[in-house]
Amino acid sequence: MKLILCHTTADFDTLGAAVGLTRLQPGARIVLAGGAHAAVRDFLALHRDEYALIERRSVNVSQIRSIAVVDTQSRDRLGKVAEWLDLPGVALSVYDHHLGIETDILATQRQVETVGATTTLIVEQLQTQQLTPTIAEATVMALGIHVDTGSLTFDQTTARDARALAWLMEQGASLRAIAHYADPGLAPELQPLLTTALNEMQTETVRGSTIGWVMLTLDHFVPGLSSLASHLMSLTDSDALLLGAYYCKKAVCRTDLAETDDGALTVIGRSRIDGTDLNALFSASGGGGHPRAASMNLHAVDPQATLAQLVAQFKAQIPQPPMARDLMSSPVRTIRPETTIGEAQRLLLRYGHSGLAVVEADGQLVGMISRRDLDIALHHGFSHAPVKGYMTTNLKTIAPDTSLPAIEALMVTYDIGRLPVLSQGQLVGIVTRTDVLRQLHQAVRRERVRGEVMDSRLSFIPQSDNTPHSSPLTTLRQCLAPELWQVLAAAATEAEQRGWHLYLVGGAVRDLLLAIAAGTATSGALLLEDVDLVVDGFHRAADDAAGVAMARSLQALYPTARLDVHGKFQTAALLWHNDPTLKSLWVDFATARTEFYPYPAANPEVEASSIRQDLYRRDFTINAMAIRLTEPHIGELLDFFGGTLDLHAKQIRVLHANSFIEDPTRIYRAVRFAVRLGFQLDAQTEGYIRYAIASGVYAQERYSHDRQHSKAPLTAPALQTRLKSELKYILQSPCWKPALQALSDLGALQCIHPTLAMDATLWQQLRLVDRWLNGQRTPLEKQATAVSGQPLAFSFPPSWLVLLEVLLAHLAPEYRGLVAERLQLPTDSIERLQQLEAAQSRLMALSICQRPSEVVQLLKPYDPLLLVLVAIRSGRSTLQTSRAESPRRKIWQYLTHWIALKPPLNGNDLKAMGYQSGPQFKAILDALFAATVDGAMHTRSEAEQFVAEQFSQMKGKG
């Protein structure tokens, strides 16, 4: 016998999941562990015969072979049938959607995922196996999803629930039945209790949220109390509710509310407050549910004292709501009343704002002007008019500590799109509708992210004993090496003493989350080498050099660290090199800032701003996250753009449509991150890249060169040192080949030069030079050392630079040197590329060189790496040219063998033989070297005989 167990007080989700499971397990029977919600009871009164239900007392325990438990992981919620879970030889499986629950069911199969309803998991399996339910089965499963997701409106609802519900509708689920039972209204026996509860309910506003609680005394258990709680929430407009119901289990019991052995207490909780978790609150006493809806049953307790304790604990859960200082943009773009409408419009377009603050010369706020105001003025031809005639002067303002609920109320009441933030009469920030909406959606996004990463076991936020998820700060402290954590903690302390906020941002956050997900961030072992810290202090101190100040103060604590200050961008860095504990660590400090690109590929113009705008200016979502290191909200993960979702999806997604036009090096960064992390470019991001390249904004170097026929001044800083840095990162990485292939496929090599494209010839040259340079030392140097016993007098540049020279050598001769200069390559690299064409022409004579000494004589004046460039660009042997005669082969022999050979005799030996030093020495030594290279001599005696025979007439002459 196969059984499917529904939890006690069955709801539509447990029933719907069980019914669907009978389709997946033919012959299985459903057992209701005990009781049901009123609506479920009414539904089954008509539809019981449609489903494979069996009474508990009708089960032959000895015949049970398997048990599936749906919509719970706790034995306590299975009543008496829980004893069946201990039967020997019975296979157990669990299907549930409550994460963060400690289970006491030792199941051999478990499917627990973050969806709005357990029924959704079963529906997905039906779809996978192409099993079609009956209309009755589809109806009860649809009811399960409707009720547990609030008809797709509850916070825990996912897109999977919506897809499952749509499929059930396609299978014929009865909308009439769903409408009737999903919201059946308040049962008659509950209506008097509603009146009592409304009269006795207590409320309190805590940190901007209204919570209510009430204790009902009943003669007996009344089903449907969850419906009563929902009605109370709706009628009182409460943000949270704790409903207690104390009743007797016996026919006669004491009338007071003191602790008795025959009394039972049911508590039902509902919450709409972000950051609260009713499941965590109730699970300590054996209850449970969701963070927003949970229940518990207790026996032999003091009901009033228990409810009071729960209320106090719930109040402690309520977080401090965000304040204006947490939401606002700062500094505020301001203009004078005399600024023209046209100039104001230009500023709006430049910074992408929807309005500007108007202030007097002393900083006094006198008005606001919106984009709509400017559009109207421009429409009527008043671009020359001052804004003071069109601005709004009847302003509503807020203070830095104004709470989010108060801000929201002001915007709704007065239909205001932006609220200036004043501190001591001075404008320090502005809060817009966008800021409020973004904050309101953050909690929903966090829950969505949490669910998706948990489903995929990509758990960025690990489990904790007390709450379903611990904070990123706790994770950070647990994973980082203690020495690095001490540096961050010291920096946070320095920031808090100044009233500033400090954030860990960018790549460090990304790499931390990925390390946790991969399981490589073992406790206390993660020592990041590159850490970015951002100071957001503008609303407390108008100092755009806050980052530099932070770095200086931290250096006082770590005097062995070197301090580098970059005044142009007001950034600083502390560098440790070969430190006994911190190894090689680089910590960057910067003030939160925004930036504007005056033209494509320009250097950005930077201004101090807020952390939100600082993250907004970054390149990709996975690099635009931050962890707050200071109070309040310490440990908060800032992810405004879905970076954690993109980490989970393993995709690179750009933040702005014009990002690649503003900075083409971001194309190379996108490819570098994708190849390094094993990610894919988001489809829209790839579209933006192709559009930017097709727009021709990177072709200005070609046009200027064609115009002037000389070394044209290049006006795109991004195509100079920033592009060189990205090329260095790519070409020195182990995965440079797939990265170059991806850049080629995108057409992005045009950023180096409009005519540069990858073809089979260039690929062959790159692979060839890579083989030559591969190894602990270059094969050229290693082989030459083996021959001579001494290292060569030359050494090759870093491999990345050699590969880059091969790329540039593929350009037309007139462009090679210009591009190398633009990329600010070393002087010898520029000279090699400029000389390459002439060297190739001269070295065509290699084909007629017969003896090695002739080859050496021809190649000796040239730089060895220049010869490598010539060699890889030379063809292989042909039918007319043997392998030994090919120029590539001769250059290779020269570099690996002949260049290191030395004749058996030197100048001192010639003197000992009676020759006088003078001009003839060079002729003798050159002849000795040529004979050695040609293999005419090998030993000292052969060399002496050679000199005696060839140069006897010079003996004794000076």
Summary of the structure (lengths in Angstrom):
residues: 958
radius of gyration: 38.5
end to end distance: 115.0
largest distance: 139.1
contacts: 3155
relative contact order: 0.04
helix: 48%
strand: 16%
